[in-house]
Amino acid sequence: MSQHKKVELRGILAAVTTPFTDDASTLDEDALRRQVERLVGAGIHGLVPTGTTGEFTTLSDAEYRRVIELYVEAAAGRVPVVAGIGSLSTAGAISLARHAEAVGADALMVVPPFYDPLDYPTLKKFLSDVAGAVTLPIVYYNVPGATGITLDAAQIAELGSIDGLDYLKDTSGDAVTLADLLANRTDDIKAFNGWDTLTFFGIASGAEASVWGTAGLVPELAVEFWNTLAERKDLAAAREQWKPLWALSDFLESVNYVAGIKAGLDLVGESAGPARAPIQPLAPEQRERLATLLAAAGVLKTAAA
């Protein structure tokens, strides 16, 4: 395989939904395109489809590939598209990765097989095999709650020795390990925060990007927060901007995340349809609470659900 491409990933990378029709039976391609226009127009720095927020586990193989194609087409080179790659086999992951490369994705976010947890040597072999099959840079999706694989900072840094594996999306919720990576191991791997309620901590600690589902719900607020904290380095102002973002992030982490994001999009008038079964809609009291938080953030005029 030829040398891996270098792609600068920086800023707020929105973990985006897969929009469905009202009965969740079919992709809503028009809604997907509208979602991209909204996010790009708000100044979002990149798009991450077919990850957890994108419900990749519920997609047929054809749908999975089509969603990546649609995001690449709709982004039209304005922002990078980091395609989520998740499969229970190495062959399946390589097939998806090669397809994403062929249709123009800029990078890949690879989650390891998530049913039978891999040991560390097997994880390294899996990632080496996927990386060796493409030229796109890879973001390792560290989500131990789903994969059963918990790594320390030294192990994560060692993954950076794999050719092409340049980045980490850290969705462990382990602030100490993230702090170690950002303070001491940036030459090995570039760590991005991927745990919503640690977004302030991650960016303030030097993360060059945040992969953030909440950003797909309130993109203007997320971009304003990035500009204040990462670009202008105005800590006091960023703390104030973080308060409503924290409240939203904390709420979304307390419910089914996908159901929460899709309910929020519906509430702000940017519906992406329902989540697919077995995920169920938010309970009425949860939806009301989310509406209240969105109103407090200035996104809704009233708290009515």
Residue, then its C-alpha position, 0 to 999 in steps of 0.5 A: m500500500s502506498q504512503h498514507k495521506k496527511v489530513e489536518l483534522r482540527g476544530i469541532l468535528a460533528a458526530v452526525t446522525t443518519p436521517f431516516t424517514d418517519d417509520a425509520s425504514t429508509l434513509d432520508e437523503d434530502a434530510l441528510r443533505r440539509q443537515v450537512e448544509r446546516l452544519v457547514g453553514a454554522g462553521i463546523h470544521g468536519l463531519v463524522p458519519t456512521g459512528t455511534t451517533g450515526e447508528f452504524t450498527t443498524l444499517s444494512d451494508a448498502e445503506y452504510r456505504r450510501v450514507i458515507e457517499l452522501y456525506v462526502e457528496a454533500a460536503a463537497g470538499r468544504v470540510p473533511v469527512v471522517a467515515g466511521i468504520g465498524s465491523l465484526s471482522t477484519a475483512g468487513a472493516i477493510s471492505l468498508a474502509r476501501h469503499a470510503e476511500a474510493v468515494g472520497a472520504d478524507a479519513l477513517m474512524v475505526v472502532p474494533p470488533f465490539y462483540d468479543p473483546l480483543d486482547y492488545p496484540t490482536l487489536k494492534k494486528f487488526l488496526s495494522d491490517v485495516a491501515g495497511a489496506v488504505t492510504l487514508p489516515i485513521v482515527y482510533y475510536n477508543v470506546p471501551g464501554a462498547t468494545g470491552i477494550t480498556l487501554d492505558a495511555a502508553q498502550i494508546a500511544e503505542l498504537g500511534s506507531i502503526d503507519g497511518l494511525d495518526y489520531l485518537k477519538d477518546t470516548s473512554g470518559d477517563a480524563v486522567t488518561l486523556a490528560d496524559l496523552l495530551a500532556n506527554r504523548t502528542d508526538d505519538i498520537k493526536a488525541f481528540n476528546g470524544w466524551d461530551t462532558l469532557t469537551f471543555f477539559g479536552i480542548a483546554s488541555g490542548a486537544e486539537a479537535s473534539v468529535w462531538g455529537t452535541a455539536g450536530l444539535v447546536p452547531e453555532l454554539a459549539v463553533e462559538f465555544w471552540n473559537t473562544l476557548a481554542e482560538r482566542k484562549d479566553l478562558a473566562a468567556a469560554r466557561e460561560q459558554w460552556k454552561p449550557l453546552w455542559a447541561l446539554s451534554d450531561f443530559l444526553e449522556s444520561v439517556n440513550y444518546v442517539a434517541g436524545i440527539k434525534a429528539g433534540l433535532d426534532l425540537v429545533g426543527e431539523s428533524a432527522g427522523p426517529a432512531r431505529a429499533p431497538i432504540q426507543p424514543l425519549a420518554p415524555e418527561q425526558r423530551e420535556r427536560l431536553a426542550t427546557l435545556l435547549a430553550a435555556a441555551g437560546v435555541l428554542k424560544t419556549a420550553a414547550a415540547 
